[in-house]
Each structure stands twice: as structure tokens, then as C-alpha cells.
Amino acid sequence: AVQHITSSTFAISVTGIAGPSGGSESKPVGTVFVSLMKEGHPPVSTTLHAKGERSFIIERTVNFCLGELYR
């Protein structure tokens, strides 16, 4: 796992469709999958659904990840 390779306490993985194209009916633009893992805890995965332009979707995803790390 990334945590062991980097000797870090946290690991974050993000993937999804920020647009402006690439979406589908089952995964529209704005669908973002985020997984976070803290050492000694099970991973937590979340699906975000953002609407708007690509820059807003990316900003919302970054803010979500930073908020989760803060908590």
C-alpha cells in the first residue's frame, strides 16, 4: 500500500469524471470517487456528485479531501 511505501499516516485516492466530456448515463460528469485511509483504520470510500464546470468539480473534491483529513 502507498502508506507503507511512503511511510505516511494517510493515503488518498481520487478518480472520476470532472468533464467537460467523458460522462455516461451511469457515471455522469461530476461523479468523483474518493478513498481515504488513516493508519490503523479501515479505508473509507465516498462518491461525490458535483454539478458545474470542471474547475468547480475539482475544487469541491479537493475541499472535501482536505476536510476529511482535518477531521
Secondary structure, DSSP 4 states (H G I P E B T S, - for coil): -HHHHHT-SEEEEEEE--SSS---SSS-TTEEEEEEEETTS--EEEEEE--S-HHHHHHHHHHHHHHHHH-
